[in-house]
Amino acid sequence: MADAYSYTNAKGQTYYLHTKEVTLKNGKIQRIYFFARDVRPGSLPAVPAGYEVMETKRTNMPVLKKA
């Protein structure tokens, strides 16, 4: 498995970036990005172009935001 992009939040917890294609109710396929505490299939080696990592205020969970 390729090296996954890791992010350590303010609480010192490490998360890894993943992507997955999901089918919406209208039948369209959309690519989603998410962080997980472990490395799974679909891990990404870097943040996609045009995105940046931010933390949610309450839980310090990392999320991707369009730059």
N, C-alpha and C positions, 0 to 999 in steps of 0.2 A: 504494500500500500504506500502511496506517495506521502511525502511529508505534508501534514495538514497545517494551515495557518492557525497559530494559537494566539490567544489574547488573555492577559491576566488583568482582572478587574481590581477596583480599589480595595476589595476585601481579600485579595490574594488568591482568588479562585481562578483556575485556568479553564478556558473554553476553546473549542475547536470549531472552525467554520466549515459548513457543509452546504450542499445544494441538492435540490430534488425537483423533478418535474411532476406537477400535480394536475389532475384534470378537474376543471371547474364544473359547476352544475350545468352551465350552458354548453359544455363539451370542449371548450377551449383548453389548451394546455399552457400552463404558466410555470415558469421557473421560480422557485422560492429559495431563499437563503436563510439559514438558521445556525445557531450556535448550540453545541452540545458539550457536556462535560467529558465525553470520551470520543475517540476517533472511530468513525463508522464509515461504511461505504458511502461514497459521494463527497468525501472531504476535499477541500480546495487548498492548493498550496499558497494562495495569496488572495487579498481582497480584490474583487472584480473592479475593473476600470470604471470610474464614475461614482464609486461608493466610498464611504468612510465609516469607521467603527465608532459608535457612541455607547454610553451606558445609560440605562434607565435610572431615573433619580431615586426611586424607592428601593429597588432590589439590586441595583448595580449589574443587571443582566446586560451583556453586550448585544447590540442590534446594529444592523447595517442601515445607513441613511444615504440617500443620493447626495453627492457632493455639490 
